């Protein structure tokens, strides 16, 4: 049954201009968006939005939602397989509990899509995926899987394995493990091509989509030197798609990233400086990166910042000088592009998934609440139902 949202106050993400529009939803998609839709289908549900602010659903492109479950203790922590430092064959999908209470928090906060991936204790952590936040069966919530291969540079792999005198003990060791895996995969692919492959290898099979350019390399890197190491390794192996995750010191090498068109999934912003790599954490970094021309997406890194704090971190970036429409892009179209899902999500355009949020006030006024969250054309949260 189609639904018509009348009198929506939408935002042009290129310049921040507010526009009153009607949005017709049919079969989970935006069938039409126009200033006025008067030819209403007979069986249509009409909702008068009364010129409240309407945005595309927020996208959190780096979380551990459902893989580090809330309120369960250690039994619900499945993000790091620390029996081995190189685990490309692990898939986050196999550890996600869709009944994690954080999914409800995400929907209530207008976060309609998330990327979920392994943690950062391993030099190579495994494969991530992109899902909608509404549903019970993970396989039915998928937008893209796999969406990237996780590697981690810096102190996390070193402090996990080096303390036991296992590789990696140093940053050199971490980089060496990653190179070794990629070189073995290149040789494996050559054997496949020549018909000489005698035995399948699940670890190397997992890396093939990366080296073919089908998925991105998602590099956990806080310090500037680790960011450059990620770039160096990607270029050595002609990896076409690289995303810097966290990027605490990314502003120090912003021009270098711009030259190579490398985006940054920045955050978490609300985490205290509990380790050395976070000492440069600054709320103004997003503005510096944006002004330099880096494509930035804001992340919660849930549960290290709760997923419902995604709008809060955007407000903090605005307080440092980032324009509101730029902040909106960091929560919508930029993460959609970073996840290579921008043909479906991130904008209120005809043909896009009907993932829509309606506010009670201005989006970055923290007194404003989410009035409705719509995913795939269905109202999955209504403020009135929770009062």
C-alpha positions, 0 to 999 in steps of 0.5 A: 500500500503506497504512503504519501508524506505531505508537507515535508521540510527537506534539505538540499545537502549541497547548500543547506536550502530548505524545500517543502516537498511531498514524498510518495512511497511505494514498494519500499522505494521513493516513487516520487518526490515533488513540491506538490503531489496532488494525484494521490492513489486511491489506496494511499495512506496520507501522513501530514508531516506539517513542515517538520524537518525530513531527512534521509536515514542516518548511516553509521559506516563503522560499528560493532552493533550486535557483534558486541552485544549490550547488557550481556557481558563477555558471552556477547563479545564476539568482535575479536578472534584472538587465537590468530592475528591473521583471520581474513576468512572471518565474517562479521555476519556470523556473530551478529545478534539482531536482537541486540537492544542497540538495534532499537536504539539505532532506529529510535535515533534515526540510524537506518543503515550500519556497517558492522565489522570485526574488531581491531585486535588482529592485523587482519580481522575479517569481512564486514557487511552493510545492513538495515537496522530493522529486522530479525533475520540478518540475511534479510537485512543485508544491503551489501555483504561483504563490503570490505576487509578489515586490517588494523595498524597501530597499537591494538594488534601489538598490545594483543599479541606482542605482550606474549612475544607473538607476531606482531610485536612491532608496527613492522610486524603488523605490516609484514603480516598483511603483506604476506597475506596479500602476496600469498593471495596473488600467488593463489590467484595466479594458480587459479588462473593457470588451472594449477590450484590443488586445494582451496584456501578459505583465508586466501579466498576471502582476500580475492574480492579485495585484490580484484577491486570488488570490495574496499580495504578498511584500515583501522589507523589513528596515527598519521604514520599508520595512515600512511602505512595503510596507503603504502600497502594499498598502493603496493598491491594496487588496491583500488579502494581504501578507507581510513577508519578512525583517522584521529590524526588524518588532518595532519596528512589531509592533502596526501589523502585528497591527492589519492581520493581516500575517504575517512570514517572519522571517530569515535569523537566522544571517547576519552583519550584512554590510549596513546593513539587518541591523544590528538582527538579533537572535535575540530578535526572534521572541519579541517578534513572537510576544508582540505577536501577529504570526504568524511563520514562520522561514525559512532564505533558502537559501542565505544560511542553508543549508536544513538550518539551519532547525531550528537557527534555531528552537533559537536563538529558543527560547534567547531565550525562545520556547516549543518548541511556538511554535517548532514552529508557526513551522516548520509550521502558520504557514508553511502558512497563510502559503503558503495551503497549510494545507489540505494541510500543516503538521499531523498531521490526517486528510486532510492530506498524509502529510509526516512526520518522525521524530526520534531524540530531542527535536526541538530537541536538536541532538544529535537526528537525523532518523530518517525523512522521509516525503513524500506517504506515501513514506519519502524519507530513512532515517537507517539507509540513510545510516550 
